[in-house]
Amino acid sequence: MRVILDSNALLISIPKKSKYRPIFDALRKGAFILSVSNDILSEYEEILAIKNSVIFATNIMELLNVLPNVEYQQIYYKWYLIQQDKDDNKFVDCAVAANADFIVTNDRHFKILKNIDFPTVKVTRIEEFLEMVERGEYLIEVK
């Protein structure tokens, strides 16, 4: 399974006491592929530093850099599908370029994607993705 985690999905999955922690643990175990772009990585780092600390952000970014199931995706075309919050388009563009199964987000701005026929971009809520992770619905065998 190839997914795009929006910044909030990543952020809430990191704390050890978070109910969403199984998502981060599955990522660390290589249970799914996380596709990222330069813009996504920059936002991750910025949000993690603001919400936690620069050292924390640096540690998470170094982890993402060495995980073999984190794939960098070059963005060659910008689709501009989300008009309400244009900053969210970085996740859409990465999903299209990576041929991702879906974007994991609770952001309401992504709802517009249901009404767009091309390119097809599927979105799933964080809770739904957590359920998939907990059921072991992966396309990558955990080692």
N, C-alpha and C positions, 0 to 999 in steps of 0.2 A: 504494500500500500504506500502510495506517495502522497504526502500531505503538505499543506502550507499551514503553519500555526501563526495566527495573528499575534501581535505583541502581548495582548492581554491573556491569550490562551497560554502562551509560554510563561508569562509572569506568574499566573496563579497556579501553574503546575509545579513550580520549583520548591516552594516551602515544604519541609518534611511533614508538617501537620496538615497540609492542604488535602482536601478530599480529592483533588485533581492530581495529586502526586504520582499516581500510577502512570499518567501520561508521560511525565518526565522520566520516570524509571524505565518505561518501555522504550523511550527514545535512547536512553543510555545503553540499553541492552541490544539495540539494533533491531527492534521489533517492527519498525516502519521507517520509511525514508522521509526525511525532512528536506524539502527543497527550499533554498534561500537565494536571495539576490543581494547585491551590494546594498541596495536601499533598505531591504529588510534587516540585514545584519546591522546596519547603522542605527535603525530604529530600535532594534532589540537592545543594543548597547546603551543608547541614550535613555530608554525607559528603565532599564535595570539599574543604571547609575542614579537616576532620579529617585526611584522607589527604594533602593537599597544603598549601594555605595559604589564608587568607582572600582574598588578592589573586587567587590562581588561581581560587577558587570564584566570586568576583565577575566575573572575566573570562568564565568559561564561562556564567554566568547572563546576563550582558549579551549574549553571542552568542545564546543560546537565545531571548532576548527580541526580537532583531531578525530572526532567520531566518523567512522567510515560510512555511516548511513546518512550523513548530512551532505547533501549535494548542492554545490554552487550552480546556479542557473544564470546564464547570460541572458539579458533581456534585449531583444532586437527590435521589438515593436511595442508601442504603448497603445492600449485599447481605449482608455478613458471611458470605461463603462459606468463608473460611479461618479455622479456629479455632485451629490450632497456633501461628500467628504473626499475630495480628490486625492488626498494623501493615502486613502485605502486602495487606490488603484495599483500600488506597488505589489500588493498581495495577489490581485487579479492577474496582473501581467506575468508574475512568476508562475501562477497556477497554469495559465495558458501555455507558456513557454515550456514548462516542465511536464505538461500533460498530467497534472496532478489529479488524483481521485477526488479531492475536495479541499476546500479551505475550512479550517476549524476556527470558528468565531461566534461570538454572541452579539457582534456589532450589527445594529439594525440597518445600517447603510448597505449591507451586502444583500438584503432582501430583494433589491432591484434585479439581481442576477437571475432570479426565477423567471423574469419576464423577457429575458434576452435569449434569443434562439442561437445566435452565433456571435462569438464563440461560446460554447457551453462551458459554464463554470459551476460546479456543484459546491454547495456550502452545507456544512453540518455544524450544529451547536456543540459547544464544549461538552455538555452533559452527554450527548449522543456519542461523541467520540470516546469519552471516558467509558461508557458502557461497552463499546466495541473493544477497547483495550482490555477491559476486565473480562470479557468473554473470550479473549484471545483471538480476535478476528484480524489476523495479520496476513499479509502476502509474503512476508519474510519470516523464515523459520528462526526463532530465537535460539542462539547458541548457548 
